[in-house]
Amino acid sequence: MHCPLCIAERRTPWCTANAVCWVALCSTCGVPMVVLNRHTTRPSWRERRVMRKTLVACATDYYRGRPFVVDEHMSTHPTHAHMHARA
């Protein structure tokens, strides 16, 4: 199976990466997006917590104090766990 999120190409600027996930600007909508390192739609509670914390840290810097929400709806890539930080 070909999953563009599993490949993790650096097509847009990256914020950070760790053992659980990576954060980059979404190539579709241009906002910070966190992606789980393993291919699944059901991250563990620990993975989900690390993903949210990592995304919020990057989004706080990206939005420079402006409000944002974490959107967990996986519309573009419904087969790989990811979240967006939207203004």
C-alpha positions as a printed NumPy array, in Angstrom:
array([[  0.   ,   0.   ,   0.   ],
       [  1.237,   3.488,  -0.844],
       [  0.61 ,   5.955,   1.972],
       [  2.105,   9.441,   1.506],
       [  2.145,  10.025,   5.267],
       [  4.17 ,   6.846,   5.873],
       [  6.772,   8.036,   3.383],
       [  7.095,  11.326,   5.315],
       [  8.623,  13.234,   2.436],
       [  9.781,  16.693,   3.437],
       [  7.717,  18.525,   0.84 ],
       [  6.779,  21.337,   3.238],
       [  8.609,  22.933,   6.199],
       [  8.901,  20.669,   9.242],
       [  8.598,  21.856,  12.829],
       [  9.795,  18.79 ,  14.718],
       [  9.96 ,  15.003,  14.825],
       [ 10.233,  12.493,  17.657],
       [  9.864,   8.746,  18.271],
       [  6.045,   8.942,  18.066],
       [  5.234,  11.577,  15.446],
       [  6.34 ,  14.449,  13.233],
       [  4.884,  17.91 ,  12.585],
       [  5.022,  19.778,   9.282],
       [  2.876,  22.23 ,   7.378],
       [  0.113,  20.334,   5.61 ],
       [  0.711,  20.306,   1.847],
       [ -3.057,  20.592,   1.257],
       [ -4.157,  23.326,   3.661],
       [ -0.888,  24.909,   4.835],
       [ -1.464,  24.61 ,   8.584],
       [  0.57 ,  22.631,  11.162],
       [ -0.204,  18.911,  10.968],
       [  1.017,  16.136,  13.259],
       [  1.408,  12.627,  11.818],
       [  1.813,   9.371,  13.719],
       [  4.999,   7.502,  12.777],
       [  3.212,   4.168,  12.373],
       [  0.456,   3.389,   9.896],
       [ -2.869,   3.104,  11.734],
       [ -6.071,   5.045,  12.284],
       [ -6.165,   4.172,  15.98 ],
       [ -3.228,   5.525,  17.949],
       [ -2.886,   4.429,  21.557],
       [ -3.9  ,   6.919,  24.25 ],
       [ -0.189,   7.587,  24.876],
       [  0.495,   8.199,  21.184],
       [ -2.534,  10.495,  20.924],
       [ -1.358,  12.469,  23.975],
       [  2.16 ,  12.875,  22.539],
       [  0.727,  13.842,  19.13 ],
       [ -1.499,  16.564,  20.636],
       [  1.26 ,  17.917,  22.884],
       [  3.741,  18.027,  19.989],
       [  1.224,  19.676,  17.651],
       [  0.168,  22.279,  20.229],
       [  3.813,  23.248,  20.875],
       [  4.479,  23.787,  17.163],
       [  1.129,  25.487,  16.525],
       [  1.667,  27.893,  19.421],
       [  4.875,  29.08 ,  17.749],
       [  3.306,  29.068,  14.276],
       [  0.232,  31.101,  15.247],
       [  2.215,  33.416,  17.583],
       [ -0.439,  33.666,  20.265],
       [ -3.455,  33.684,  17.965],
       [ -6.123,  31.115,  18.881],
       [ -6.281,  27.742,  17.143],
       [ -8.077,  24.43 ,  17.552],
       [ -6.846,  20.873,  17.106],
       [ -8.86 ,  19.194,  14.346],
       [ -8.712,  15.384,  14.519],
       [-10.885,  14.786,  11.432],
       [ -8.843,  12.787,   8.911],
       [-10.492,  13.774,   5.631],
       [ -7.57 ,  13.877,   3.182],
       [ -5.745,  10.798,   4.502],
       [ -8.404,   8.695,   6.276],
       [ -6.119,   5.667,   6.654],
       [ -3.316,   7.281,   8.695],
       [ -3.65 ,   8.984,  12.085],
       [ -2.992,  12.722,  11.922],
       [ -4.349,  16.018,  13.295],
       [ -4.31 ,  19.638,  12.124],
       [ -4.031,  22.867,  14.124],
       [ -6.482,  25.329,  12.556],
       [ -6.878,  29.038,  13.248]])
